[in-house]
């Protein structure tokens, strides 16, 4: 199980303190380009957003590619269009999650897999 999969697993269990220990105090989370998603600028905002997304949207990581301290994650869930997801029947959203010293320091959402891979420095 990847670190990001563990993060979402903890959020689905609805235990904010278990999520918070995996997030740096000054971590950031940016939504996909073109969405109105409010940027998260600290641990508390990220934990709150993670809990909502994991449970209300039923977000679950499906595929994770680890590239050093970065993970590119494919997420599936409900109503992903609200946060920039793509697809008609099966909506997807992609994230680039950066880890440092065992904690998330940044999350960036992407609509397209190719864009997430490019941001992580991986040729698609």
N, C-alpha and C positions, 0 to 999 in steps of 0.2 A: 504494500500500500504506500502510495506516495505521501509526502508531507501535506500536499494540498487536499488529497482525498481524506486524510485524517482530520484536517481542519473542517471540511464540510461534514464529516461524520459527527464530529463534536457539536457542530451547530445544529444538525438535525436532532440531536439528543436534547436540545434546548437547555444547554448548560453554558451560559455566557462566560463564567469564570474559566471553564475548560478551554474556551476559544481564546479568551484574552491572553492566556499564558503563551500562546503561539504567535502573538502579534506585537511588534515593537510599538512603543509609546508614540513615536512620531511617524508611523507608517501612513501611507496614502493609498487611495483607491480611486482611479479615474474610470468613468464610464466610457462606453464605446462612442466613437466620434459620431456626431449627429443626434445624440440623445440628450435629453434634458436632465439626465441623472446628476444629482448633486455630488460633487467631489467630496470624498471622505478625507479628512486631514489629520486624524489621530486614532488611537486604539479604540476609544469608546464608540466613535462613529462607525468604524469598520466592524466591530463586534455586532452592533445593532443592525447594520446592513446585512452582514453575513447571516445572522439569525433569521432575518426576514426572508432573504433570498432562499436560504436552504429549506425553509418550512413553507412559506406562502407560495413560492414559485416551484417548490419541490426540486431545486437544483441538485444535480448529482454529477460528479465528474465521471466521464465515460472513458477517456483516454488521456494519458499524461505522458509527456516527453520531457525528461530531465536533461538540462544542458547546464552543467556546473551548478551554480546557485540559483538558476532560473528553471521554472517549470512552465511548460505550455500545456494548458488544460482545455479539453473539449468538454463543455457542459451541456446537459439536456435538462429540460424541465418544462413547466407550464408557463404560458403567457410571456415567453422570453422577448417578444417584440417590445414590451414595455421597457426593457433594458438594453435593446439593440440586437437581440437575437434574430437569426435568419432562418428561413425554411417555411414551407407551407404546412405539411403534416407533422414533420419532426423538426422542431425548432432547435437551433444550436447557438451557443455563444462560446467564444474562446477567450481565455485569460492568459496573460503572462504574469506569473507570480514570482517575485524575487524574494529569496530567503537570505538572511545573514545571521550567523550565530544561532541557528535554530528558530528564528522568528521571521515572520513576514515583514518586509519593509516596504513593499509596494505591490499593488495589483492593478493591472490595466486590462480593461475589457476590449474585445475586438469583435466585429461582426463576421469577419472572414478568417479562416484558418491561415491562409497565405500571409495575411497582415500580421497575425500573432507570431508566426514562425519567423518572418522577416525582423520583427521587433526583438526577437530572442537571438537573432544572428544565425538562424538556420535556413538553409536554402530549401524552398518548398518543392 
